Amino acid sequence: MHRYTHSRRVMHPIFDYIFSIHYSPVILSVSLSCLALGFGVSWRTCLFITCVGALVTCIAFYVQPLLCFAPLGGSFNAGVREVQGERGAMQPPVTIVYPTISGAPRSGIGYVPFGEREYLVGLANYSKLPYILLKDMLLLRKKMRPAATPVSLFLRNGTPRPIVVFSHGLSGFPHLYSCLLMDLAVRGAVVVAMTHMDGSAAYCRDAGKEIRIPLNTRVGLTTEDREPQLEIRVRETLNTIKRIRSGELLLAMGYDASTVKRFVAMQPRVHLVGHSFGGATCLAAALEDAQETSEAHLRSVASAVVYDPWMVPLQKMMFYGKLTNTSQPCHFTTPSLQIFSEEWVRNREQYFFFQDVKAIIDAQPRTEEEAAFVAVADAKLKPANTSWYSIKDHCGTGHLTCTDVSLFSPVLYRAGYMKVSPRGSIVALASETLQFIEKISGSLPVDTKPSIKPQLSGELSS
């Protein structure tokens, strides 16, 4: 695969190793030692030079191991497809990670999508780190099978398997969440991960190279700055849902026309999952979806699971303002699970904002249909000791724990209170997310109160 430098010149992948922080010290020290021997320098001095280079390389590997990320648990392997978007139609490019029985290549595939260095340039600009400290991410690998044959679109009971639309955080992109997406896929979910085109992604590119959007570092961190981006993200999310429900993205995955036709006829709902800015996107998109549909059975969003949602873009008219509008308030009734890391709980402003939002939503008056919709969700979630709108805290975790960033180094990116294993935490997040989704998508418990109409049990099915 060709790799592109900042000026788009092609560089052979071997040079990524030769000029990497991990390998260049030992390569340079051995080369200098050989040269020094030729000029009559003592062998002890040459050996010392070689040892110093080897030591620096060992330190580099300790600080940032060059890992091959693999899914943990589940019954399947992970396949991946990159599907092009259309900027004019506000259809973002998507990375689809899905269950397959095909094994991944032994050495995995490249971690950075398309070998495109601009993703790392965006990360470097956002984190204010020199690009050279991040460039060795080009050497990371992951256990996915490109263009693998997907497993059946339908479960044994004839219902469609869970389909998740994933929204990344600020300066993120889908592959920065590879472990989470793989863990969801091997447990049976089809994950359609968007690369947003609003300038909030580290870099946005599609498979056809027709879309190339760098990170916009000039946007501030106020609600006025980020609300326009949130509006774009919400529209992209709803358009991606339409691409799924129309069958377009399923055909791109390799499903046959008859299978896709059967899926479309069932009008299944999808589940939204997002992190940080992506969590805010999911909440706002769920509210927008409810606004656009006058009846519950017309909704396209079944649930929302968000990790550390970012309050800044939600504080005014895209979300909070709609909930508190006294003349025409919007009622939030999408079953939601919000999971907060300890880092987010320690940020009292963020945490109390969402506690305030929960109090507002709990106090909202509901129509008879909305009340029944919420009652169905509560009945389905009761066996799991949770409710239709829940907030949970994950102690010992950080804001980036759900991303692969927490796995890049055993010594960096971690505060003292982050005691939980990052990889174990990602597995737990994937499992808890799918348990919530499966409960919402399932049938009513047999001991459900008679006051809940049986026909409403399908209102939340996906």
C-alpha positions as CSV (number, residue, x, y, z in Angstrom):
1,M,0.0,0.0,0.0
2,H,1.3,3.5,-0.8
3,R,1.9,5.8,2.0
4,Y,1.7,9.6,1.7
5,T,4.0,12.1,3.3
6,H,2.9,15.6,4.2
7,S,3.6,16.6,0.6
8,R,1.9,13.5,-0.8
9,R,5.2,12.0,-2.0
10,V,5.3,8.2,-1.9
11,M,7.5,6.6,0.7
12,H,8.2,2.9,0.9
13,P,7.0,1.3,4.2
14,I,10.5,0.0,5.0
15,F,11.6,3.6,5.6
16,D,8.9,3.8,8.4
17,Y,11.0,1.3,10.3
18,I,14.4,2.7,9.4
19,F,13.5,6.2,10.5
20,S,11.3,5.3,13.4
21,I,12.1,6.2,17.0
22,H,12.0,2.5,17.9
23,Y,14.5,1.2,15.3
24,S,16.6,4.1,14.2
25,P,18.7,4.2,17.5
26,V,20.0,0.7,17.2
27,I,20.4,0.9,13.4
28,L,22.3,4.1,13.7
29,S,24.5,2.8,16.5
30,V,25.4,-0.3,14.7
31,S,26.2,1.7,11.5
32,L,28.4,4.1,13.5
33,S,30.1,1.2,15.3
34,C,31.0,-0.4,12.0
35,L,32.2,2.8,10.5
36,A,34.3,3.5,13.6
37,L,35.9,0.1,13.5
38,G,36.9,0.9,9.9
39,F,38.7,4.0,11.1
40,G,40.6,2.1,13.8
41,V,38.4,2.9,16.9
42,S,38.7,0.3,19.6
43,W,36.2,-2.5,19.7
44,R,35.2,-1.6,23.3
45,T,34.2,1.9,22.2
46,C,32.3,0.5,19.2
47,L,30.5,-2.0,21.5
48,F,29.6,0.8,23.9
49,I,28.0,2.8,21.0
50,T,26.0,-0.3,19.9
51,C,24.8,-0.9,23.5
52,V,23.7,2.7,23.9
53,G,21.7,2.5,20.7
54,A,20.2,-0.8,21.8
55,L,19.3,0.6,25.2
56,V,17.5,3.6,23.6
57,T,15.5,1.2,21.4
58,C,14.6,-0.9,24.4
59,I,13.4,2.2,26.2
60,A,11.3,3.2,23.2
61,F,9.7,-0.2,23.1
62,Y,8.9,-0.1,26.8
63,V,7.4,3.4,26.6
64,Q,5.4,2.6,23.5
65,P,5.2,-1.1,22.6
66,L,4.5,-1.8,18.9
67,L,1.4,-3.8,19.5
68,C,-1.0,-5.8,17.3
69,F,-4.4,-5.1,18.8
70,A,-6.9,-8.0,18.8
71,P,-10.4,-8.5,20.0
72,L,-11.0,-10.2,23.3
73,G,-13.9,-12.6,23.9
74,G,-16.9,-13.0,21.7
75,S,-17.9,-15.8,19.3
76,F,-16.7,-14.3,16.0
77,N,-13.7,-12.6,14.4
78,A,-13.8,-9.0,13.1
79,G,-14.1,-7.9,9.5
80,V,-13.7,-4.4,8.2
81,R,-14.8,-2.4,5.2
82,E,-14.3,1.2,4.3
83,V,-17.3,2.8,2.5
84,Q,-17.1,6.1,0.7
85,G,-19.2,9.1,1.6
86,E,-20.5,12.1,-0.2
87,R,-19.7,15.5,1.3
88,G,-22.4,17.4,-0.6
89,A,-25.1,15.0,0.7
90,M,-23.7,15.2,4.2
91,Q,-23.0,11.4,4.1
92,P,-19.7,10.8,5.9
93,P,-17.3,8.0,5.0
94,V,-17.8,5.0,7.3
95,T,-15.7,2.2,8.7
96,I,-17.9,-0.9,9.1
97,V,-16.5,-3.4,11.7
98,Y,-18.6,-6.5,11.7
99,P,-18.7,-10.1,12.9
100,T,-17.2,-12.7,10.5
101,I,-16.0,-16.3,10.8
102,S,-13.0,-15.5,8.5
103,G,-9.7,-15.3,10.4
104,A,-7.6,-12.2,10.4
105,P,-4.2,-12.1,8.7
106,R,-1.5,-13.6,10.9
107,S,0.3,-10.3,11.3
108,G,-2.9,-8.2,11.2
109,I,-3.4,-5.1,9.1
110,G,-2.0,-1.6,9.4
111,Y,-3.5,0.4,12.3
112,V,-3.6,3.8,10.6
113,P,-6.3,3.7,7.8
114,F,-4.9,3.7,4.3
115,G,-1.4,4.3,5.8
116,E,-2.4,8.0,5.7
117,R,0.0,10.1,7.7
118,E,-2.4,13.0,8.0
119,Y,-4.3,11.2,10.7
120,L,-1.2,11.4,12.9
121,V,-0.6,15.0,11.8
122,G,-4.0,15.9,13.1
123,L,-3.4,14.0,16.4
124,A,-0.1,15.8,16.8
125,N,-1.7,19.2,16.2
126,Y,-4.5,18.6,18.7
127,S,-2.2,17.2,21.4
128,K,0.5,19.8,20.7
129,L,3.1,17.1,20.4
130,P,5.8,16.8,17.7
131,Y,4.7,14.7,14.8
132,I,7.9,12.6,15.2
133,L,6.6,11.3,18.5
134,L,3.5,9.9,16.9
135,K,4.8,8.7,13.5
136,D,5.6,5.2,14.8
137,M,1.8,4.6,15.1
138,L,2.3,3.6,11.4
139,L,3.9,0.5,12.7
140,L,1.0,-0.6,14.9
141,R,-1.2,-3.5,13.7
142,K,-4.7,-4.8,14.4
143,K,-6.5,-8.1,13.9
144,M,-9.2,-7.4,11.3
145,R,-9.9,-9.1,8.0
146,P,-10.6,-6.5,5.2
147,A,-13.6,-7.2,3.1
148,A,-14.4,-10.5,5.0
149,T,-17.7,-12.3,4.4
150,P,-20.1,-11.2,7.1
151,V,-22.1,-13.6,9.2
152,S,-25.8,-13.8,8.8
153,L,-27.6,-10.5,9.1
154,F,-30.3,-12.2,11.2
155,L,-30.2,-14.0,14.5
156,R,-31.6,-17.4,15.1
157,N,-35.0,-16.0,16.2
158,G,-35.3,-14.2,12.9
159,T,-34.6,-10.7,14.1
160,P,-31.8,-8.5,12.7
161,R,-28.6,-8.5,14.7
162,P,-27.8,-5.3,16.5
163,I,-26.6,-2.4,14.3
164,V,-24.6,0.3,16.0
165,V,-23.8,3.8,14.6
166,F,-20.7,5.0,16.3
167,S,-19.6,8.7,16.6
168,H,-16.0,9.5,17.5
169,G,-14.7,12.3,19.9
170,L,-12.9,15.5,19.1
171,S,-9.7,14.8,17.1
172,G,-10.7,11.2,16.9
173,F,-11.4,8.8,14.0
174,P,-13.0,5.3,14.0
175,H,-9.7,3.4,14.0
176,L,-8.6,5.2,17.2
177,Y,-11.3,3.0,18.8
178,S,-10.3,-0.2,17.1
179,C,-10.3,-2.4,20.2
180,L,-13.8,-1.2,21.3
181,L,-15.2,-1.6,17.8
182,M,-13.7,-5.1,17.4
183,D,-15.0,-6.2,20.9
184,L,-18.5,-5.1,19.9
185,A,-18.2,-6.9,16.5
186,V,-17.0,-10.2,17.9
187,R,-20.0,-10.2,20.2
188,G,-22.3,-10.0,17.3
189,A,-22.9,-6.4,16.5
190,V,-22.5,-4.6,13.2
191,V,-20.7,-1.3,13.9
192,V,-21.0,1.5,11.4
193,A,-18.4,4.1,12.6
194,M,-18.5,7.5,11.0
195,T,-15.6,9.8,10.3
196,H,-17.3,13.2,10.7
197,M,-16.7,15.9,8.1
198,D,-17.2,18.9,10.3
199,G,-13.4,19.4,10.9
200,S,-13.5,17.8,14.3
201,A,-11.8,14.5,13.2
202,A,-8.0,14.2,13.3
203,Y,-8.4,13.7,9.6
204,C,-11.3,12.7,7.4
205,R,-10.6,10.7,4.3
206,D,-12.6,8.1,2.4
207,A,-11.5,5.0,0.5
208,G,-11.7,6.8,-2.9
209,K,-9.6,9.7,-1.7
210,E,-12.4,12.1,-2.8
211,I,-12.9,13.4,0.7
212,R,-9.9,14.9,2.5
213,I,-10.6,17.2,5.5
214,P,-8.0,18.0,8.1
215,L,-8.6,18.8,11.7
216,N,-9.7,22.4,12.1
217,T,-7.6,23.7,15.0
218,R,-9.0,27.2,14.8
219,V,-12.4,26.3,16.3
220,G,-12.7,27.4,20.0
221,L,-14.0,25.5,22.9
222,T,-17.2,27.4,23.6
223,T,-20.8,26.3,22.9
224,E,-21.0,29.0,20.1
225,D,-17.9,27.5,18.5
226,R,-18.9,23.8,18.7
227,E,-22.7,24.0,18.2
228,P,-22.4,24.4,14.4
229,Q,-20.2,21.3,14.3
230,L,-22.7,19.4,16.4
231,E,-25.5,20.4,14.0
232,I,-23.4,18.9,11.1
233,R,-22.6,15.8,13.1
234,V,-26.3,15.2,13.9
235,R,-27.3,15.5,10.3
236,E,-24.5,13.1,9.3
237,T,-25.6,10.6,11.9
238,L,-29.2,10.7,10.8
239,N,-28.1,10.4,7.1
240,T,-25.9,7.4,8.0
241,I,-28.9,5.8,9.7
242,K,-30.9,6.3,6.4
243,R,-28.1,4.6,4.5
244,I,-28.4,1.6,6.8
245,R,-32.2,1.4,6.8
246,S,-32.3,1.8,3.0
247,G,-29.9,-1.2,2.7
248,E,-27.2,0.8,0.9
249,L,-24.5,0.1,3.5
250,L,-25.5,-3.5,3.9
251,L,-25.1,-4.1,0.2
252,A,-21.7,-2.5,0.5
253,M,-20.8,-5.1,3.2
254,G,-21.5,-7.9,0.7
255,Y,-25.0,-9.1,1.8
256,D,-27.2,-10.3,-1.1
257,A,-30.1,-8.3,-2.4
258,S,-32.8,-10.7,-1.0
259,T,-31.3,-10.5,2.5
260,V,-31.1,-6.7,2.4
261,K,-34.7,-6.5,1.1
262,R,-35.9,-8.6,4.0
263,F,-34.0,-6.3,6.4
264,V,-35.4,-3.1,4.9
265,A,-39.0,-4.5,5.1
266,M,-38.6,-5.0,8.8
267,Q,-37.7,-1.3,9.3
268,P,-35.4,-2.0,12.2
269,R,-34.0,0.7,14.4
270,V,-30.3,1.3,15.1
271,H,-28.4,2.0,18.3
272,L,-26.2,5.0,18.8
273,V,-22.9,4.8,20.6
274,G,-20.4,7.6,21.0
275,H,-17.6,9.0,23.1
276,S,-17.1,12.6,24.3
277,F,-18.1,14.9,21.3
278,G,-19.5,11.7,19.8
279,G,-21.6,11.1,23.0
280,A,-23.0,14.6,22.7
281,T,-23.7,13.8,19.0
282,C,-25.7,10.7,19.9
283,L,-27.8,12.4,22.5
284,A,-28.6,15.3,20.2
285,A,-29.3,13.0,17.3
286,A,-31.7,10.9,19.4
287,L,-33.6,14.0,20.4
288,E,-33.7,15.2,16.8
289,D,-34.9,11.8,15.6
290,A,-37.8,11.9,18.2
291,Q,-38.6,15.4,17.0
292,E,-38.7,14.4,13.3
293,T,-41.2,11.5,14.0
294,S,-44.6,12.1,15.5
295,E,-45.2,8.5,16.5
296,A,-42.9,6.1,18.4
297,H,-43.1,3.3,15.8
298,L,-41.6,5.6,13.2
299,R,-38.4,6.3,15.1
300,S,-35.1,5.1,13.6
301,V,-33.1,5.2,16.9
302,A,-33.7,2.4,19.4
303,S,-31.2,3.5,22.1
304,A,-28.2,5.6,22.9
305,V,-25.1,4.5,24.8
306,V,-22.6,7.3,25.4
307,Y,-19.2,7.4,27.1
308,D,-18.2,10.7,28.8
309,P,-20.5,12.9,26.7
310,W,-19.2,16.4,26.3
311,M,-21.5,19.1,27.7
312,V,-20.1,22.1,25.7
313,P,-21.9,21.6,22.4
314,L,-25.1,20.6,24.2
315,Q,-25.6,23.6,26.5
316,K,-27.8,25.7,24.2
317,M,-30.3,25.2,21.4
318,M,-29.1,21.8,20.0
319,F,-30.1,20.0,23.2
320,Y,-30.5,21.8,26.6
321,G,-32.4,24.6,25.1
322,K,-34.9,22.2,23.5
323,L,-35.5,20.4,26.7
324,T,-36.1,23.6,28.7
325,N,-38.1,25.5,26.1
326,T,-41.1,26.5,28.1
327,S,-43.4,27.2,25.1
328,Q,-42.6,24.0,23.2
329,P,-40.3,21.7,25.1
330,C,-38.9,18.6,23.4
331,H,-39.4,15.3,25.3
332,F,-36.4,13.0,25.4
333,T,-37.7,9.4,25.5
334,T,-34.9,7.4,23.9
335,P,-33.6,4.7,26.2
336,S,-30.1,5.8,27.2
337,L,-27.1,4.6,29.1
338,Q,-24.5,7.2,30.0
339,I,-21.2,5.8,31.3
340,F,-18.8,8.2,33.1
341,S,-15.1,7.6,33.7
342,E,-13.7,8.7,37.0
343,E,-11.9,11.5,35.2
344,W,-15.3,12.8,34.0
345,V,-16.9,12.4,37.4
346,R,-14.0,14.4,38.9
347,N,-14.9,17.2,36.4
348,R,-17.8,18.4,38.5
349,E,-19.0,20.9,35.9
350,Q,-19.5,18.1,33.3
351,Y,-20.9,15.6,35.8
352,F,-23.4,18.0,37.4
353,F,-24.6,19.2,33.9
354,F,-25.7,15.7,33.0
355,Q,-27.3,15.2,36.4
356,D,-29.3,18.3,35.8
357,V,-30.3,17.1,32.4
358,K,-31.4,13.8,33.9
359,A,-33.6,15.7,36.5
360,I,-35.2,17.7,33.7
361,I,-35.9,14.6,31.6
362,D,-37.3,12.7,34.6
363,A,-39.6,15.6,35.4
364,Q,-40.9,16.1,31.9
365,P,-44.6,15.4,31.4
366,R,-45.3,12.7,28.8
367,T,-48.1,11.9,26.5
368,E,-49.8,8.6,26.9
369,E,-47.8,7.1,24.1
370,E,-44.5,8.5,25.5
371,A,-45.3,7.1,28.9
372,A,-46.1,3.7,27.5
373,F,-42.8,3.8,25.5
374,V,-40.8,4.5,28.6
375,A,-42.7,1.9,30.6
376,V,-41.8,-0.7,28.0
377,A,-38.1,0.2,28.2
378,D,-38.2,0.1,32.0
379,A,-39.8,-3.3,31.9
380,K,-37.2,-4.7,29.6
381,L,-34.3,-3.3,31.7
382,K,-35.7,-4.2,35.1
383,P,-34.0,-7.6,35.2
384,A,-30.7,-5.8,34.8
385,N,-31.5,-3.4,37.7
386,T,-31.4,-0.3,35.5
387,S,-33.8,2.1,34.0
388,W,-34.5,3.6,30.6
389,Y,-32.3,6.6,31.3
390,S,-29.3,5.7,33.4
391,I,-26.0,7.2,34.4
392,K,-23.3,4.9,35.6
393,D,-19.8,5.6,37.0
394,H,-16.7,3.5,36.1
395,C,-14.2,4.1,38.8
396,G,-10.5,3.9,38.1
397,T,-10.8,4.9,34.4
398,G,-9.9,8.0,32.4
399,H,-11.6,9.9,29.6
400,L,-9.5,8.1,27.0
401,T,-9.8,4.6,28.5
402,C,-12.4,3.6,25.9
403,T,-9.9,4.6,23.1
404,D,-6.8,2.8,22.0
405,V,-4.7,5.7,23.3
406,S,-4.9,4.1,26.7
407,L,-3.2,1.0,25.3
408,F,-0.4,2.8,23.4
409,S,1.8,3.0,26.5
410,P,1.9,1.3,29.9
411,V,3.4,4.5,31.5
412,L,1.9,7.4,29.6
413,Y,-1.7,8.8,29.3
414,R,-2.6,7.6,32.8
415,A,-3.2,9.5,36.0
416,G,-2.6,7.9,39.4
417,Y,-6.2,7.1,40.1
418,M,-6.6,5.2,36.8
419,K,-6.1,1.8,38.4
420,V,-8.3,-0.3,36.1
421,S,-6.7,-2.3,33.3
422,P,-7.4,-0.2,30.1
423,R,-7.9,-3.3,27.9
424,G,-10.1,-5.0,30.5
425,S,-12.1,-1.7,30.8
426,I,-12.7,-1.7,27.0
427,V,-14.0,-5.3,27.2
428,A,-16.3,-4.4,30.0
429,L,-17.6,-1.3,28.1
430,A,-18.3,-3.4,25.0
431,S,-20.1,-6.1,27.1
432,E,-22.2,-3.6,29.1
433,T,-23.1,-1.7,25.9
434,L,-24.3,-4.8,24.2
435,Q,-26.2,-6.0,27.2
436,F,-28.1,-2.8,27.3
437,I,-28.8,-2.9,23.6
438,E,-29.9,-6.6,23.8
439,K,-32.3,-5.8,26.7
440,I,-33.8,-2.9,24.8
441,S,-34.1,-5.0,21.6
442,G,-35.6,-8.1,23.4
443,S,-39.1,-9.0,24.3
444,L,-41.0,-8.0,27.4
445,P,-40.4,-10.2,30.5
446,V,-43.2,-12.7,31.2
447,D,-44.0,-11.0,34.5
448,T,-44.7,-7.6,33.0
449,K,-47.6,-5.7,34.5
450,P,-50.8,-6.1,32.5
451,S,-51.1,-2.3,32.2
452,I,-48.4,-2.4,29.5
453,K,-49.9,-3.2,26.2
454,P,-48.2,-6.3,24.7
455,Q,-48.1,-4.7,21.2
456,L,-45.8,-2.1,22.6
457,S,-43.1,-4.6,23.2
458,G,-42.0,-4.3,19.6
459,E,-41.7,-0.5,19.8
460,L,-38.1,-0.8,20.9
461,S,-37.1,-3.8,18.9
462,S,-34.2,-3.3,16.5
